[in-house]
Amino acid sequence: HAESLCRDVRQVVRLCDEANEITSVCRASDVHFEARLTSGSPPSVVVCVLEKDAAEPTYNWTLIQMGERLDRMRESYTVFSRTGHFEVDALDNPWVEAHPADVWERLR
């Protein structure tokens, strides 16, 4: 278990570092990402999404969730690098979780 946890921590730290770099280029740096260990049994690593000056995370994402979101951040970065701007659909924004009311409204 310890080897697996160490591997996950290293991977999450790399994902957070890349997401923070992309965020600093594509957005006003209003959010950043940190790897944190849980104290559960067994312990695990989560990605904390923190808004500027916030003490508590806005969101906690798993390694898999962060990987999927980072893929979308990379897509945004590619567009931004070519055009100087990008647009993100509210339901597909990799930096935030969609509000249930927004999802409901889209489905109607």
DSSP file (Angstrom, degrees, kcal/mol; ACC not computed):
  #  RESIDUE AA STRUCTURE BP1 BP2  ACC     N-H-->O    O-->H-N    N-H-->O    O-->H-N    TCO  KAPPA ALPHA  PHI   PSI    X-CA   Y-CA   Z-CA
    1    1 A H     >        0   0    0      0, 0.0     4,-2.6     0, 0.0     5,-0.2   0.000 360.0 360.0 360.0 -37.0    0.0    0.0    0.0
    2    2 A A  H  >  +     0   0    0      1,-0.2     4,-2.6     2,-0.2     5,-0.2   0.903 360.0  49.5 -64.5 -41.3    2.8    2.4    0.8
    3    3 A E  H  > S+     0   0    0      2,-0.2     4,-2.3     1,-0.2    -1,-0.2   0.913 112.1  48.6 -63.2 -42.4    4.4    2.1   -2.7
    4    4 A S  H  > S+     0   0    0      2,-0.2     4,-2.5     1,-0.2    -2,-0.2   0.911 111.6  49.1 -63.9 -43.5    1.0    2.7   -4.3
    5    5 A L  H  X S+     0   0    0     -4,-2.6     4,-2.7     2,-0.2    -2,-0.2   0.923 111.1  49.6 -62.8 -44.8    0.4    5.7   -2.2
    6    6 A C  H  X S+     0   0    0     -4,-2.6     4,-2.4     1,-0.2    -2,-0.2   0.906 111.1  49.8 -61.1 -42.0    3.8    7.2   -2.9
    7    7 A R  H  X S+     0   0    0     -4,-2.3     4,-2.2     2,-0.2    -1,-0.2   0.923 112.1  47.8 -61.8 -45.0    3.2    6.6   -6.7
    8    8 A D  H  X S+     0   0    0     -4,-2.5     4,-2.9     2,-0.2     5,-0.2   0.897 110.4  52.1 -63.6 -41.0   -0.2    8.3   -6.5
    9    9 A V  H  X S+     0   0    0     -4,-2.7     4,-2.6     2,-0.2     5,-0.2   0.943 110.3  47.9 -61.5 -47.7    1.3   11.3   -4.5
   10   10 A R  H  X S+     0   0    0     -4,-2.4     4,-2.0     1,-0.2    -1,-0.2   0.910 114.0  47.5 -59.7 -42.3    4.0   11.8   -7.1
   11   11 A Q  H  X S+     0   0    0     -4,-2.2     4,-2.4     2,-0.2    -2,-0.2   0.920 112.1  48.3 -66.8 -43.9    1.5   11.6  -10.0
   12   12 A V  H  X S+     0   0    0     -4,-2.9     4,-2.9     1,-0.2     5,-0.2   0.902 109.8  52.9 -64.9 -39.9   -0.9   14.0   -8.3
   13   13 A V  H  X S+     0   0    0     -4,-2.6     4,-2.6    -5,-0.2    -1,-0.2   0.919 110.0  48.5 -61.3 -42.9    1.9   16.5   -7.6
   14   14 A R  H  X S+     0   0    0     -4,-2.0     4,-2.3     2,-0.2    -2,-0.2   0.922 112.5  48.3 -62.4 -43.6    2.9   16.4  -11.3
   15   15 A L  H  X S+     0   0    0     -4,-2.4     4,-2.7     1,-0.2    -2,-0.2   0.920 112.5  48.6 -63.1 -43.4   -0.7   16.9  -12.4
   16   16 A C  H  X S+     0   0    0     -4,-2.9     4,-2.7     2,-0.2    17,-0.3   0.911 110.1  51.6 -63.1 -42.7   -1.2   19.8   -9.9
   17   17 A D  H  X S+     0   0    0     -4,-2.6     4,-2.0    -5,-0.2    -1,-0.2   0.933 113.2  44.4 -60.4 -45.9    2.1   21.5  -11.1
   18   18 A E  H  X S+     0   0    0     -4,-2.3     4,-2.6     2,-0.2     5,-0.2   0.915 113.3  50.6 -65.8 -42.2    1.0   21.3  -14.7
   19   19 A A  H  X S+     0   0    0     -4,-2.7     4,-2.6     1,-0.2    -2,-0.2   0.895 110.0  50.6 -63.1 -39.3   -2.5   22.5  -13.9
   20   20 A N  H  X S+     0   0    0     -4,-2.7     4,-2.1     2,-0.2    -1,-0.2   0.889 110.7  49.3 -65.5 -38.9   -1.1   25.4  -12.0
   21   21 A E  H  X S+     0   0    0     -4,-2.0     4,-1.1     2,-0.2    -2,-0.2   0.944 113.9  44.8 -64.0 -47.9    1.2   26.4  -14.9
   22   22 A I  H  X S+     0   0    0     -4,-2.6     4,-2.9     1,-0.2     3,-0.5   0.911 112.6  52.5 -62.1 -42.9   -1.7   26.2  -17.4
   23   23 A T  H  X S+     0   0    0     -4,-2.6     4,-2.4     1,-0.2    -1,-0.2   0.893 104.7  54.9 -61.6 -40.8   -4.0   28.1  -15.0
   24   24 A S  H  < S+     0   0    0     -4,-2.1    -1,-0.2     1,-0.2     5,-0.2   0.791 116.0  39.1 -65.5 -26.3   -1.4   30.9  -14.6
   25   25 A V  H  < S+     0   0    0     -4,-1.1    -2,-0.2    -3,-0.5    -1,-0.2   0.880 123.8  35.9 -86.8 -43.6   -1.3   31.3  -18.4
   26   26 A C  H  < S+     0   0    0     -4,-2.9     2,-0.3    -5,-0.1    -3,-0.2   0.725 121.0  28.0 -88.1 -23.9   -5.0   30.9  -19.3
   27   27 A R  S  < S-     0   0    0     -4,-2.4     2,-0.3    -5,-0.3    -1,-0.0  -0.910  89.6 -91.9-134.8 157.7   -6.7   32.5  -16.4
   28   28 A A        -     0   0    0     -2,-0.3     2,-3.6     1,-0.1     3,-0.3  -0.615  62.2-103.0 -62.5 132.2   -6.2   35.1  -13.8
   29   29 A S  S    S+     0   0    0     -2,-0.3    -1,-0.1     1,-0.2    -5,-0.1  -0.250  76.8 137.2 -68.0  69.8   -4.7   33.0  -11.1
   30   30 A D        +     0   0    0     -2,-3.6    22,-2.4    -7,-0.1     2,-0.3   0.563  66.6  37.0 -91.0 -10.8   -7.9   32.8   -9.1
   31   31 A V  E     -A   51   0A   0     -3,-0.3     2,-0.3    20,-0.2    20,-0.2  -0.965  62.5-176.7-135.4 154.5   -7.5   29.1   -8.3
   32   32 A H  E     -A   50   0A   0     18,-2.2    18,-2.9    -2,-0.3     2,-0.4  -0.968  19.8-126.2-146.2 166.1   -4.7   26.8   -7.6
   33   33 A F  E     -A   49   0A   0     -2,-0.3     2,-0.3   -17,-0.3    16,-0.2  -0.899  22.0-179.1-119.7 138.4   -4.3   23.1   -7.1
   34   34 A E  E     -A   48   0A   0     14,-2.0    14,-3.2    -2,-0.4     2,-0.4  -0.984  25.0-128.6-135.2 146.1   -2.6   21.2   -4.2
   35   35 A A  E     +A   47   0A   0     -2,-0.3     2,-0.4    12,-0.2    12,-0.2  -0.803  33.1 179.1 -89.3 133.7   -2.0   17.6   -3.4
   36   36 A R  E     -A   46   0A   0     10,-2.6    10,-2.9    -2,-0.4     2,-0.4  -0.993  23.9-129.8-137.0 145.9   -3.1   16.6    0.1
   37   37 A L  E     -A   45   0A   0     -2,-0.4     8,-0.2     8,-0.2     2,-0.2  -0.729  20.4-137.5 -90.7 140.4   -3.1   13.3    2.0
   38   38 A T        -     0   0    0      6,-3.5     6,-0.2    -2,-0.4    -1,-0.0  -0.577   8.6-136.9 -88.5 160.6   -6.2   12.1    3.7
   39   39 A S        +     0   0    0     -2,-0.2    -1,-0.1     4,-0.1    -2,-0.0   0.164  64.5 121.2-102.0  17.4   -6.1   10.6    7.1
   40   40 A G  S    S-     0   0    0      2,-0.2    -2,-0.0     4,-0.1    -3,-0.0  -0.035  75.0 -77.0 -70.6 179.5   -8.5    7.8    6.3
   41   41 A S  S    S+     0   0    0      1,-0.3    -2,-0.1     2,-0.1    -1,-0.1  -0.927 129.3  22.8-123.2 105.9   -7.7    4.1    6.5
   42   42 A P  S    S-     0   0    0      0, 0.0    -1,-0.3     0, 0.0    -2,-0.2   0.545 106.3-128.3 -80.7 158.1   -6.1    3.5    4.1
   43   43 A P        -     0   0    0      0, 0.0     2,-0.3     0, 0.0    -4,-0.1  -0.321  31.5-177.7 -65.9 154.2   -4.7    7.0    3.5
   44   44 A S        -     0   0    0     -6,-0.2    -6,-3.5   -36,-0.0     2,-0.4  -0.914  24.8-111.7-144.9 172.1   -5.1    8.4    0.0
   45   45 A V  E     -A   37   0A   0     -2,-0.3    18,-0.3    -8,-0.2     2,-0.3  -0.893  30.5-177.1-110.8 139.8   -4.1   11.5   -1.9
   46   46 A V  E     -A   36   0A   0    -10,-2.9   -10,-2.6    -2,-0.4     2,-0.6  -0.904  27.6-119.1-129.0 159.8   -6.6   14.1   -3.2
   47   47 A V  E     -AB  35  61A   0     14,-3.2    14,-2.9    -2,-0.3     2,-0.5  -0.894  26.1-154.5 -97.6 124.6   -6.4   17.2   -5.3
   48   48 A C  E     -AB  34  60A   0    -14,-3.2   -14,-2.0    -2,-0.6     2,-0.7  -0.884   2.3-152.1-100.5 127.7   -7.6   20.3   -3.5
   49   49 A V  E     -AB  33  59A   0     10,-2.6     9,-3.3    -2,-0.5    10,-1.1  -0.895  20.0-170.3 -98.9 116.9   -8.9   23.1   -5.6
   50   50 A L  E     -A   32   0A   0    -18,-2.9   -18,-2.2    -2,-0.7     2,-0.2  -0.921  15.4-141.8-116.3 130.3   -8.4   26.3   -3.7
   51   51 A E  E >   -A   31   0A   0     -2,-0.5     3,-2.4     5,-0.4   -20,-0.2  -0.546  49.7 -73.6 -81.5 155.9   -9.6   29.8   -4.6
   52   52 A K  T 3  S+     0   0    0    -22,-2.4    -1,-0.1     1,-0.3     3,-0.1  -0.223 117.5   0.7 -53.2 130.8   -7.4   32.7   -3.9
   53   53 A D  T 3  S+     0   0    0      1,-0.2     2,-0.3    -3,-0.1    -1,-0.3   0.557  96.9 137.4  66.7  11.7   -7.2   33.5   -0.2
   54   54 A A    <   -     0   0    0     -3,-2.4    -1,-0.2     1,-0.1     4,-0.1  -0.698  43.2-159.7 -88.9 140.1   -9.5   30.6    0.7
   55   55 A A  S    S+     0   0    0     -2,-0.3    -1,-0.1    -3,-0.1    -2,-0.1   0.819  77.5  49.6 -84.2 -33.8   -8.6   28.5    3.7
   56   56 A E  S    S-     0   0    0      1,-0.1    -5,-0.4     2,-0.0    -1,-0.0  -0.801  95.4 -99.3-108.6 148.4  -10.7   25.5    2.7
   57   57 A P        -     0   0    0      0, 0.0    -7,-0.2     0, 0.0     3,-0.1  -0.322  15.3-149.9 -64.0 144.3  -10.8   23.8   -0.6
   58   58 A T  S    S+     0   0    0     -9,-3.3     2,-0.3     1,-0.3    -8,-0.2   0.867  84.5   6.1 -76.0 -40.6  -13.6   24.6   -3.0
   59   59 A Y  E     -B   49   0A   0    -10,-1.1   -10,-2.6     2,-0.0     2,-0.4  -0.960  61.4-148.2-138.9 155.8  -13.4   21.1   -4.5
   60   60 A N  E     -B   48   0A   0     -2,-0.3     2,-0.3   -12,-0.2   -12,-0.2  -0.997  24.1-171.9-123.4 124.1  -11.6   17.8   -3.7
   61   61 A W  E     -B   47   0A   0    -14,-2.9   -14,-3.2    -2,-0.4     2,-0.1  -0.873  18.8-124.9-118.3 149.1  -10.9   15.7   -6.8
   62   62 A T     >  -     0   0    0     -2,-0.3     4,-2.6   -16,-0.2     5,-0.2  -0.316  36.6-100.8 -77.7 169.3   -9.5   12.2   -7.2
   63   63 A L  H  > S+     0   0    0    -18,-0.3     4,-2.2     1,-0.2     5,-0.1   0.907 125.2  49.3 -56.0 -44.3   -6.5   11.4   -9.2
   64   64 A I  H  > S+     0   0    0      2,-0.2     4,-2.2     1,-0.2    -1,-0.2   0.925 110.6  49.1 -65.6 -45.2   -8.7   10.2  -12.1
   65   65 A Q  H  > S+     0   0    0      1,-0.2     4,-2.5     2,-0.2    -2,-0.2   0.917 111.7  49.6 -59.9 -43.1  -10.9   13.3  -12.0
   66   66 A M  H  X S+     0   0    0     -4,-2.6     4,-2.8     1,-0.2    -1,-0.2   0.902 108.6  52.8 -64.6 -40.1   -7.8   15.6  -12.0
   67   67 A G  H  X S+     0   0    0     -4,-2.2     4,-1.7     2,-0.2    -1,-0.2   0.919 111.1  46.3 -60.3 -44.1   -6.4   13.7  -15.0
   68   68 A E  H  X S+     0   0    0     -4,-2.2     4,-1.3     2,-0.2    -2,-0.2   0.908 114.6  47.0 -65.0 -42.2   -9.6   14.1  -17.0
   69   69 A R  H  X S+     0   0    0     -4,-2.5     4,-2.2     1,-0.2    -2,-0.2   0.880 108.4  55.2 -68.3 -37.6   -9.8   17.8  -16.1
   70   70 A L  H  X S+     0   0    0     -4,-2.8     4,-2.6     1,-0.2    -1,-0.2   0.869 102.2  57.9 -64.3 -35.6   -6.1   18.4  -16.9
   71   71 A D  H  X S+     0   0    0     -4,-1.7     4,-1.7     1,-0.2    -1,-0.2   0.921 109.2  45.0 -57.6 -43.1   -6.8   16.9  -20.4
   72   72 A R  H  X S+     0   0    0     -4,-1.3     4,-2.2     2,-0.2    -2,-0.2   0.853 110.0  54.6 -70.6 -34.5   -9.4   19.6  -20.9
   73   73 A M  H  X S+     0   0    0     -4,-2.2     4,-2.7     2,-0.2    -2,-0.2   0.909 106.5  52.2 -62.8 -40.8   -7.1   22.3  -19.5
   74   74 A R  H  X S+     0   0    0     -4,-2.6     4,-2.5     2,-0.2    -2,-0.2   0.904 107.8  51.4 -61.5 -41.3   -4.5   21.2  -22.0
   75   75 A E  H  X S+     0   0    0     -4,-1.7     4,-2.1     2,-0.2    -1,-0.2   0.923 111.3  47.4 -60.9 -44.3   -7.1   21.7  -24.8
   76   76 A S  H  X S+     0   0    0     -4,-2.2     4,-2.8     1,-0.2    -2,-0.2   0.902 111.0  51.9 -62.6 -41.4   -7.9   25.2  -23.5
   77   77 A Y  H  X S+     0   0    0     -4,-2.7     4,-2.8     2,-0.2    -2,-0.2   0.902 107.3  52.3 -62.8 -41.7   -4.2   26.0  -23.3
   78   78 A T  H  X S+     0   0    0     -4,-2.5     4,-1.5     2,-0.2    -1,-0.2   0.930 112.8  44.3 -60.4 -46.4   -3.6   24.8  -26.9
   79   79 A V  H  X S+     0   0    0     -4,-2.1     4,-2.6     1,-0.2     5,-0.4   0.929 114.1  50.2 -63.9 -45.1   -6.4   27.1  -28.1
   80   80 A F  H  X S+     0   0    0     -4,-2.8     4,-2.5     1,-0.2    -2,-0.2   0.888 107.6  54.0 -60.8 -40.5   -5.2   30.0  -26.0
   81   81 A S  H  < S+     0   0    0     -4,-2.8    -1,-0.2     1,-0.2    -2,-0.2   0.850 115.9  39.0 -63.7 -34.7   -1.6   29.6  -27.3
   82   82 A R  H  < S+     0   0    0     -4,-1.5    -2,-0.2    -3,-0.2    -1,-0.2   0.851 133.0  19.7 -82.7 -36.3   -2.8   29.9  -30.9
   83   83 A T  H  < S-     0   0    0     -4,-2.6    -3,-0.2     2,-0.3    -2,-0.2   0.631  93.3-119.6-114.5 -17.8   -5.5   32.6  -30.5
   84   84 A G  S  < S+     0   0    0     -4,-2.5     2,-0.3    -5,-0.4    -4,-0.2   0.445  89.4  47.5  86.9  -0.4   -4.8   34.4  -27.3
   85   85 A H        -     0   0    0     -6,-0.4     2,-0.3    -9,-0.1    -2,-0.3  -0.971  59.6-166.9-157.6 168.9   -8.2   33.5  -25.9
   86   86 A F        -     0   0    0     -2,-0.3     2,-0.4   -60,-0.1   -10,-0.1  -0.978  13.8-139.0-156.7 156.7  -10.5   30.5  -25.3
   87   87 A E        -     0   0    0     -2,-0.3     2,-0.5   -11,-0.0    -2,-0.0  -0.962  14.4-162.8-120.8 140.2  -14.1   29.9  -24.4
   88   88 A V        -     0   0    0     -2,-0.4     5,-0.1     5,-0.0     2,-0.1  -0.984  22.0-122.3-125.7 129.0  -15.2   27.1  -22.1
   89   89 A D    >   -     0   0    0     -2,-0.5     3,-1.4     1,-0.1     4,-0.5  -0.430  26.2-122.0 -64.2 140.6  -18.8   25.9  -21.8
   90   90 A A  T 3  S+     0   0    0      1,-0.3     3,-0.5     2,-0.2    -1,-0.1   0.816 112.7  47.2 -57.2 -32.2  -20.1   26.2  -18.2
   91   91 A L  T 3  S+     0   0    0      1,-0.2    -1,-0.3     7,-0.1     7,-0.2   0.633 117.0  42.6 -85.1 -12.9  -20.7   22.5  -18.0
   92   92 A D  S <  S+     0   0    0     -3,-1.4    -1,-0.2     5,-0.1    -2,-0.2   0.187  77.0 133.3-116.9  15.0  -17.3   21.5  -19.5
   93   93 A N    >   -     0   0    0     -4,-0.5     3,-0.8    -3,-0.5     5,-0.1  -0.546  44.0-156.9 -71.1 117.6  -15.1   24.0  -17.6
   94   94 A P  T 3  S+     0   0    0      0, 0.0    -1,-0.2     0, 0.0   -21,-0.1   0.672  87.5  58.5 -72.2 -13.8  -12.2   22.0  -16.2
   95   95 A W  T 3  S+     0   0    0      1,-0.1     2,-0.3   -22,-0.0    -2,-0.1   0.674 111.1  32.7 -88.8 -17.9  -11.5   24.5  -13.5
   96   96 A V  S <  S-     0   0    0     -3,-0.8     2,-0.4    -6,-0.1    -1,-0.1  -0.942  78.2-114.2-137.3 157.3  -14.9   24.3  -11.8
   97   97 A E        -     0   0    0     -2,-0.3     2,-0.1     1,-0.1    -5,-0.1  -0.745  41.3-109.2 -88.5 138.7  -17.6   21.8  -11.1
   98   98 A A        -     0   0    0     -2,-0.4    -7,-0.1    -7,-0.2    -1,-0.1  -0.424  31.5-117.5 -66.9 138.6  -20.9   22.4  -12.8
   99   99 A H    >>  -     0   0    0      1,-0.1     4,-1.8    -2,-0.1     3,-1.0  -0.580  20.1-123.9 -74.5 138.0  -23.7   23.5  -10.4
  100  100 A P  H 3> S+     0   0    0      0, 0.0     4,-2.7     0, 0.0     5,-0.2   0.834 111.6  57.5 -53.4 -34.6  -26.6   21.0  -10.4
  101  101 A A  H 3> S+     0   0    0      2,-0.2     4,-2.4     1,-0.2     5,-0.1   0.875 105.4  50.5 -65.1 -35.9  -29.0   23.8  -11.4
  102  102 A D  H <> S+     0   0    0     -3,-1.0     4,-2.0     2,-0.2    -1,-0.2   0.893 111.4  48.0 -67.4 -39.5  -26.9   24.5  -14.5
  103  103 A V  H  X S+     0   0    0     -4,-1.8     4,-1.9     2,-0.2    -2,-0.2   0.931 112.5  48.9 -65.5 -44.9  -27.0   20.8  -15.4
  104  104 A W  H  X S+     0   0    0     -4,-2.7     4,-1.2     1,-0.2    -2,-0.2   0.916 110.4  50.8 -60.6 -44.5  -30.7   20.6  -14.9
  105  105 A E  H  < S+     0   0    0     -4,-2.4     3,-0.3     1,-0.2    -1,-0.2   0.890 109.3  51.0 -62.3 -39.8  -31.4   23.7  -16.9
  106  106 A R  H  < S+     0   0    0     -4,-2.0    -1,-0.2     1,-0.2    -2,-0.2   0.860 109.0  51.8 -65.9 -35.3  -29.3   22.3  -19.8
  107  107 A L  H  <        0   0    0     -4,-1.9    -1,-0.2     1,-0.2    -2,-0.2   0.717 360.0 360.0 -75.5 -20.6  -31.3   19.1  -19.8
  108  108 A R     <        0   0    0     -4,-1.2    -1,-0.2    -3,-0.3    -2,-0.1   0.490 360.0 360.0 -70.9 360.0  -34.7   20.8  -19.9
